[in-house]
């Protein structure tokens, strides 16, 4: 029998989830209902495929009217928690985009709603399920480096301007790039470590690179620097012959506009970093940067024990194990055919199909989403206060 799926917030990420892997894994999984504020636009995008889909402008109406096997939530970030709680009240399997919450109040609301929720939830944390992360975790469990003592994780984002020239620039929605970006990395680091962070110290820079100089509302095509600005698609394409890493050659709002925000109203970070101490005393450091470009982009970690070191980078899709006390270094090439968050997207798809068909718990549960959001919020507060802070896990 065909799986009947509903979607709340039919954005680009959820559309990719549906088109790229759920239907590939299970052709009998169909989207039968969509709730969105762009229904007419979505009908146009889907063409004839929209004829078999019922459209709603209210999530409660859809959830009450439809008999669904699962619901995918892909709204803007500040609406993830309220929409998730609506689905949880119906006890339906759920695919929930990250970050699962954007405030401490939302974290607590989700935490207490989860106490009554018994259906499976798959949180969109593909990095933890990628072949690289899974291999690193297995090597650690096998004792390849001895006891894990130190983690160094980095994310130099070569397409980082997207967080300043698209809807991500709206801090009211994103609440900063610890939540938007580091939520993935803090999750996979915690997953590999097999424990949760206890103490954090963080810092961030804002307004040093992006924002604050150009008029509010300015678009690239209307700027008098369109032929010389490195963030201009014209400059990248015509002057340097570069293909922008994220969204092609599209016009976009100015990355240096005053409407990006400031320290008072809030704005995304140019870069940010945090120290984490886990419950066992294990230490980790994570740093992210949004103005590197081209081959300087990297995302991965170095995992160190007394007996060895594991290093991996998703940009190269290679993992290296160095044994400290032997003449041996082993490299694992995970293959160039892996794509979709390093191969993690397809694993999330497997889990969500099983959640709908068999009510199986996935490997990226709601508790992981709540933990990561809570740690990221604590990091942001630590950076703002310039203090070490305990992570306030709710009872």
C-alpha positions in Angstrom: 0.0 0.0 0.0 1.3 3.4 -0.9 2.7 5.6 1.8 0.8 8.9 2.2 3.0 11.8 3.1 2.0 15.3 4.1 4.4 18.3 3.9 4.3 21.5 6.1 6.5 24.1 4.4 7.4 23.0 0.9 10.8 24.7 0.7 13.9 23.8 -1.3 15.3 21.4 1.2 12.2 19.3 1.6 11.6 19.3 -2.1 15.1 17.9 -2.4 14.4 15.3 0.2 11.3 14.2 -1.7 12.6 14.3 -5.2 16.2 13.1 -4.6 15.7 10.2 -2.3 12.4 9.3 -0.7 10.8 8.4 -4.1 14.0 6.7 -5.2 14.0 4.5 -2.1 10.3 3.8 -2.1 8.4 4.7 -5.3 5.2 4.0 -3.5 5.7 7.0 -1.2 3.5 9.8 -2.4 3.0 13.4 -1.3 -0.7 13.7 -1.0 -1.0 17.0 0.9 0.9 20.3 1.3 0.5 23.1 3.7 2.3 26.3 2.6 1.8 30.0 2.2 3.0 29.7 -1.5 0.4 27.2 -2.7 -0.3 28.8 -6.1 3.5 29.2 -6.8 4.0 25.6 -5.8 1.2 24.4 -8.1 3.0 26.1 -10.9 6.3 24.5 -10.0 4.8 21.0 -9.8 2.8 21.3 -13.0 0.7 18.2 -13.7 2.0 16.5 -10.5 0.0 19.0 -8.5 -3.3 17.4 -9.7 -2.9 14.6 -7.2 -2.0 16.8 -4.2 -4.4 18.6 -1.9 -3.3 22.0 -0.8 -3.9 23.7 2.6 -3.1 27.1 4.1 -3.4 25.8 7.7 -1.5 22.9 9.1 -4.2 21.8 11.6 -6.7 21.6 8.8 -4.4 19.3 6.8 -3.6 17.1 9.8 -7.2 16.8 10.7 -8.5 16.1 7.2 -5.8 13.7 5.9 -4.9 10.1 6.7 -1.1 10.4 6.7 1.7 7.9 7.2 4.2 10.6 7.9 4.7 14.4 7.8 7.8 16.3 6.6 8.4 19.7 8.1 10.4 22.2 6.0 9.2 25.6 7.1 11.4 28.5 7.9 13.4 27.7 11.1 11.5 29.7 13.6 8.4 27.7 12.8 9.9 24.2 13.1 9.0 23.8 16.8 5.3 24.9 16.6 4.7 22.8 13.5 6.5 19.8 15.1 4.3 20.1 18.2 1.2 20.0 16.0 2.4 16.8 14.3 3.4 15.3 17.7 -0.1 15.9 19.1 -1.3 13.5 16.4 1.5 11.0 17.1 2.5 10.8 13.5 6.0 9.8 12.2 7.8 13.1 11.4 10.8 14.2 9.4 11.9 17.5 11.0 14.4 19.9 9.5 17.1 21.4 11.7 17.5 23.4 13.8 14.5 21.9 15.6 14.2 25.0 17.8 15.5 28.6 17.7 15.0 29.7 21.4 15.2 28.2 24.9 11.4 28.5 25.1 11.0 26.4 22.0 13.6 23.8 23.2 11.6 23.4 26.5 8.2 23.2 24.6 9.6 20.5 22.3 11.2 18.6 25.2 8.0 18.4 27.1 5.9 17.6 24.1 8.3 14.7 23.3 7.4 13.1 26.7 4.0 12.3 25.3 5.2 11.5 21.7 5.7 7.8 20.9 5.9 7.9 17.1 9.4 8.0 15.5 11.0 11.2 14.4 13.9 11.6 12.0 15.8 14.9 12.5 17.6 16.2 9.4 21.2 15.5 10.6 22.7 13.8 7.6 26.3 14.4 8.6 26.2 12.0 11.5 25.0 9.2 9.1 27.5 9.9 6.3 30.0 7.1 5.5 32.9 9.2 6.8 31.3 9.9 10.2 30.1 6.3 10.6 33.6 5.0 9.7 35.2 7.3 12.2 32.8 6.3 14.9 33.3 2.6 14.2 37.1 2.9 14.4 36.8 4.6 17.7 34.5 1.9 19.0 37.0 -0.7 17.8 39.7 1.0 19.8 41.8 2.1 16.8 43.1 5.2 18.6 42.6 4.2 22.2 40.3 6.4 24.3 39.1 9.5 22.4 40.6 12.5 24.2 40.5 15.5 21.9 38.4 16.6 18.9 39.2 19.5 16.5 36.4 20.2 14.1 36.3 22.8 11.4 33.8 24.1 8.8 35.1 26.7 6.4 32.1 27.4 4.2 33.0 28.2 0.7 29.4 29.3 -0.2 29.0 31.3 3.0 27.6 34.4 1.3 24.2 32.6 1.1 23.7 33.5 4.8 23.9 37.2 3.9 22.3 37.5 0.4 19.2 35.3 0.8 16.4 34.8 3.3 19.0 33.4 5.8 20.1 37.0 6.4 16.9 37.5 8.5 18.2 37.0 12.0 14.6 36.9 13.3 14.3 33.6 11.5 17.8 32.1 11.8 18.8 33.3 15.2 22.4 33.1 14.1 24.8 30.6 12.5 25.5 28.5 15.6 21.9 27.3 15.1 21.9 27.4 11.4 25.3 25.8 10.7 27.0 24.5 13.8 23.9 22.5 14.8 25.1 19.9 12.2 28.7 19.8 13.4 28.0 19.8 17.1 25.6 16.9 16.5 28.1 14.8 14.6 30.8 15.5 17.1 28.6 14.5 19.9 27.4 11.4 18.0 31.0 10.3 17.3 32.0 11.0 21.0 29.0 9.0 22.2 28.2 11.6 24.9 26.9 15.1 25.3 28.6 18.4 25.9 28.5 19.7 29.5 30.4 23.0 29.5 30.9 25.5 26.6 32.8 28.7 25.9 32.3 30.5 22.6 33.1 33.7 20.7 31.9 35.2 17.4 32.5 38.1 15.1 29.7 40.0 13.5 29.8 43.0 11.0 33.6 42.8 10.4 33.1 41.3 6.9 29.4 41.4 5.9 26.7 44.0 6.5 26.5 47.6 7.6 27.9 49.7 4.8 25.4 49.8 1.9 21.8 51.1 1.9 19.0 48.9 3.1 17.1 47.2 0.4 19.9 47.3 -2.2 20.1 44.5 -4.8 23.3 43.6 -6.6 22.0 44.5 -10.0 21.2 48.1 -8.8 24.6 48.7 -7.1 27.2 51.0 -8.7 29.8 48.4 -7.8 28.2 45.5 -9.6 31.2 45.2 -12.0 33.8 45.1 -9.2 32.3 43.6 -6.1 33.5 40.0 -5.4 30.0 39.1 -4.2 28.5 40.2 -7.5 27.4 37.3 -9.9 28.5 39.6 -12.8 32.0 40.0 -11.3 32.3 36.2 -10.6 31.1 35.2 -14.0 32.4 37.9 -16.4 35.5 39.2 -14.7 36.9 36.1 -13.0 35.2 33.3 -14.8 34.1 31.7 -11.6 30.9 29.8 -11.0 29.3 30.9 -7.7 29.3 28.0 -5.3 25.8 28.2 -4.1 23.0 29.5 -6.2 24.4 30.1 -9.7 24.5 33.6 -11.2 21.3 35.0 -9.7 20.7 38.6 -8.6 20.5 38.9 -4.8 20.3 41.4 -1.9 23.5 43.1 -1.0 25.8 41.2 1.4 27.0 44.6 2.8 23.6 46.2 3.4 22.6 47.9 6.6 19.5 45.7 6.7 21.5 42.6 7.5 21.5 43.8 11.2 23.8 44.8 13.9 24.8 43.6 17.4 21.7 45.2 18.9 19.1 43.9 16.5 21.0 40.7 15.9 22.8 39.4 12.8 24.6 36.3 11.5 28.2 35.8 12.3 31.1 36.2 9.9 32.8 33.5 11.9 32.4 31.8 15.2 34.0 29.2 17.4 33.4 27.2 20.6 35.1 25.0 23.1 33.2 22.0 24.4 33.8 19.9 27.4 31.9 16.6 27.5 30.6 14.8 30.5 33.6 12.5 30.6 36.1 15.4 30.4 36.7 14.9 26.7 37.5 18.3 25.0 36.5 19.5 21.6 37.0 22.7 19.6 34.8 23.7 16.7 35.3 26.7 14.4 33.3 28.0 11.4 34.0 30.6 8.8 31.7 32.1 6.1 34.1 34.1 3.9 36.6 31.5 2.7 36.2 30.6 -1.0 37.0 27.9 -3.6 39.5 25.2 -2.5 39.9 26.8 0.9 36.5 25.2 1.8 36.7 22.3 4.2 34.5 20.5 6.6 35.6 17.7 8.9 37.4 16.7 12.1 40.5 15.4 13.7 39.9 12.9 16.5 42.8 12.2 18.8 43.6 9.4 21.3 46.8 8.3 22.8 47.2 5.5 20.3 46.2 7.2 17.2 44.6 10.0 15.2 41.6 10.0 12.8 41.3 12.8 10.3 38.5 13.2 7.8 37.2 15.9 5.4 33.8 15.8 3.6 35.2 18.1 0.8 37.7 15.4 -0.1 35.7 12.4 1.1 38.8 10.8 2.6 39.5 9.5 6.1 43.0 8.8 7.4 44.0 6.7 10.4 47.5 7.3 11.8 48.6 4.8 14.5 51.0 6.7 16.8 53.1 3.7 17.9 53.4 1.8 14.7 54.7 2.4 11.2 51.2 2.6 9.8 48.9 5.1 8.3 45.7 3.9 6.6 43.6 6.0 4.1 40.0 5.3 3.3 38.6 6.8 0.2 34.8 6.7 0.4 34.2 7.2 -3.4 33.4 10.1 -5.6 29.9 8.9 -6.3 28.8 9.8 -2.8 26.7 13.0 -2.6 23.9 14.6 -0.7 25.6 15.7 2.6 28.4 13.2 2.2 26.0 10.3 1.6 24.0 11.1 4.8 20.8 12.1 3.0 20.1 8.6 1.6 20.6 7.2 5.1 18.0 9.6 6.5 15.7 8.5 3.8 16.1 4.9 4.7 15.2 5.8 8.3 12.2 7.9 7.5 10.7 5.2 5.2 11.2 2.6 8.0 9.6 5.1 10.4 6.5 5.3 8.3 6.3 1.6 7.3 7.4 0.0 10.6 7.4 2.7 13.2 11.1 2.0 13.7 13.2 4.6 15.6 15.8 6.2 13.4 19.5 7.0 14.1 18.9 10.7 14.2 16.2 11.1 16.8 14.4 14.1 18.2 16.5 13.9 21.4 19.6 14.6 19.2 17.9 17.6 17.6 16.9 19.0 21.0 20.4 18.5 22.4 22.1 20.2 19.5 19.8 23.2 19.6 20.3 23.6 23.3 24.1 23.4 23.0 24.1 25.9 20.1 21.9 28.3 22.0 24.2 28.0 25.0 27.2 28.7 22.7 25.5 31.9 21.4 24.8 33.1 24.9 28.4 32.3 26.0 29.7 34.4 23.1 27.4 37.3 23.9 28.3 37.2 27.6 32.0 36.2 27.2 31.5 33.5 29.8 31.9 29.7 30.3 28.4 28.3 30.6 27.0 24.9 31.7 24.5 23.5 29.2 21.1 23.6 31.0 19.7 20.3 30.0 16.0 20.1 31.1 14.9 17.2 33.4 
